[in-house]
Amino acid sequence: MKIRGRTKGRVVVLDLCGRIDEDSANFIETVGRCLRDGYRDILCNLEAVDFIDYMGISVIVIACKEAINSKARMKFVNIPTHLRDLFSITGLDKTIDIYVREDIALNSFKEDRKIESIRKLRLRRRFKRLPIGIKAELKDKYAKKPDSLKVDILDLGAQGAYVYGCSKFKLNDVVILKFKVPPKLQKIQLDVRVVWLSDKQIQQHIHPGMGIEFYNISTSTQKRLLDFVERNLSHI
C-alpha cells in the first residue's frame, strides 16, 4: 500500500492507495509518525484503496487505537462502494467516523474542537481544583489479583484529580482510587479513568503521574468533595 500525506490546516490527510492487508504495517507506522509530529487530527482518504481483508481491518483498528491513546482524532472519507459491506459486517462503521466528502470531514474536526473547548470551559467553571497533598491507594479494577499502589493526590476537584507517583497505567485504564478526606478522614472509594499522563520532558516536577476522571460517582460523594474543595479554597 502506498501512502501520501498532505496537510489541510491543522489536519493531516493520508491518501491511501492499493491494498490494506497483513502487509500494511506502514499505515500504523505512518499514523504513529504523525502523532509524534504533533498532529491530533488525522483524516484517511480511502478513495484509491481497491482491497481490504480482515487483517486489513485489524490494521485500521490498531491505528485507530494508537490515535485514541494519544488523545487524537482519526476519521475516514471516500470509502469505495465495494468495501462498505466489509466495514458493515465487521461493525467498524459503528466505531469510526466515516464521511462521503473531504470538505465535510475537514469541517467536522473544526466542530469537534469547538465542542471540546466549550465542554472544558464549562467543567472549569463548574468544578474548581484544590492543590493539596493527600495519601491515596490505587488498584487496577479488572485485574484478578491487583497490587495496591501508594500514591499522592496533588490536585483534587469534584470531577477528577491529579495523582503523583505512578507510571503503571495507560490512557483509558479503569482504576479504583481510595483516599480519606480531612479533617475527619472520611473514606472515599471511586472508580476513575486515566485521561492524561504527565510528560517527563516537560513536567519533571510532577512525573510520574496522571490525570484521572471520576465516573459513576454518586451525587452525595460529589457534593462532599465539592464542599471540601470550596471550604479549603476559601481558607487559601
N, C-alpha and C positions, 0 to 999 in steps of 0.2 A: 504494500500500500504506500502511496506517495502522499505527503502532507505539505501543503503550502500555507504559511502563516502570513496574516496581514492584520493591521490594526484599524479599528473604526472608533476613534475617540479613546475611551477607557476600556474598550472591548477588544480582545484578540480573537480574530476569526480564523479557524482552522479549516481549510478546504481539503477534504479527504477525497482520494481518487483510487479506485481499484477494489481490492477485496479486504474485508475485515474478517480475519480468521486467527488461527493459532500463531501465525507468523506476524502478527500485527503489534508486537510489543513496542514498536516505535511510537505508536499512538499514546501509550501510557507514558513513555519517556518524554514525549513532546509536551503532554499536559503537565508533567512534573516540572519540566524546564520553564514553562510559562508561569507556574505558581512560584517557583524560585525567583523568577524575574520580577515578581510583584503584581502580576495580573490576577485579578479576582473575579473577572467576568470573562468567560470563555464560551464562544459560540462555535459549534461544529456544523459545518456545511457538508451534507451527505449527498449532494446532487449528483456527483460523479462516481458514487460508490455503486458497483454493479453486483456485489455479492456479500452476504453476511451469513455465517453459520452460527451454531450455538456457542462455539468457542469465541467467535467474534462478539457475541452478546456479552460473554464473560469479560472480555477485554474492555468493552464500553462500561460495564458495571464497575470494574476495578478503577478505571479512570475517574468515573463519577464519585466514587468513594474517596479517592485521593483529593478531589476538589472540595468535597464536603468537609473532610478532615482539616483542610486548610482554610475553612470558612469562606470558600469561594463559590461562585455560581457557574454551573455548566448547563447550556441549553443546546438544542438541536434544531436544524432547519433543513428544508428541502429533502425530506426522506422520500426516495423513489417509491412509486406505487407498488412495484413488485416486492418491496421489502417491508411494507407496512404490516402485512399479515404476521410476519415473524415477530415484530415488536408487540403486536396484539397478543399472540399466542403465549409469549414469554412473560407478558404483563409489564414489559418495560415501558410501554406507552403510558402506564398509570403512575410511574415513578420518576419519569423525566419530563421536562418541559419541551414540547415539540411545536414548531411554528411552520407555517406554509410559505412565509415570505421573510426575507432577511431584514427588511426595514421594520417589520412588526416585532421581530425577535430583538433587534437592537433597542427599540423603544421600550421593550419590557424590562430591560436591565435598568434603564433610567427610572422607570416606575418603581422597581424594586428598591432602588437606592432611596427614593423619596419616602416610601413607606417605612423603610428601616430607620431613616433619620427621624421621622415622626414618632415611631414606636420608642426609640431610645430617649427622645426628648420627654415623652410622656412618663416613661419609667423614672427618669431622673427627677422630674417634678414630683412624682408620687412618692418615691421612696428615697429618703436621704441615707447617706452612708456614714458610719461611725468608725473612725480609726481607733483600734483597740488591740489588746493582746489577751486572747483567751485560749487556754489549752483545750484541744479537741481530739477526737478519735475518728479515724476513717476506716471503713471496711467496704470491700467490693460486694455489692448487693447480690450478685449472681454466682459468686464463687462458692464451691461446695464447702471448703474449709478456709474461709477468708482470714488473712492476717490482720491484726489490729495495728494500725499505724498511728503514732502520736504526732500531732501537728499543732500549729498555732493559727488561730484566726486573727488576721491583721486588720481586716476591714469587714464590717458587718452591716447589713441592711435587712429590710423586711422581705426582700425577694432573693437575696443572694449574699455571697461573701467572697473574700479572698483568703485562701488557705496557703500557708507557707510551710515548707519542709517536706514536700512530697513530689516525686517525679515519676511515680509508678503508673499513673493513669493517663489515658488518652482522651482526646476530644469526644464528647458524647457518651463517655462511660457513665454508668449509673452507680452511685456510691451512697453508703449510709454514713451520715455525719451525726456525731453525738457531742454535745458540749453542755456546760452549765452556765446559766446567766446570773451574774452578780446582782444584788448583794446576797440574796437568799439562796443562790446556787440552784435555781430551778433547772431540772434536767430537761433537755430538748433533744429529740431524735428526729432527723429529717432525711427523706430521700432527696438526693441532689444530683444534678447532671453537670459534667465538666463542660464549660462553654468557652474557655480560653486558657492558654498556657503561657507562662512567663518566658521571655526570651533571654537567654543567658548573656548574649552580647549587649543587649540594650538595658535589661533590668537586673543587673547583677545583685543589687541590694535586696531584691525580693525573690531571688531564684535559689532553689527550685520552688515553684508554686503554681497555683492555678485558680482561675475564677470559677465559681460554682453558682448554679441557679437552683433555687428551691422549687420543687414541683410536688403536686399532691399535698401541699401544705394546708392545714386546716385554717379556717378564719380566726379561730381563737389563738392559735400559735402565732400566726402572722401579726395579729394585734398586739400580742405580748412582746414580740420583737420590735414592732413599730414604737410601742410605748417606751421600751428600754432605750432605743436609739434616740428618740426625741428627748427623753429625760436627760440623757448623758450629753447630748449635743448642747442643751441649754446650759449645762454646767461648764462646758468648754468655752 
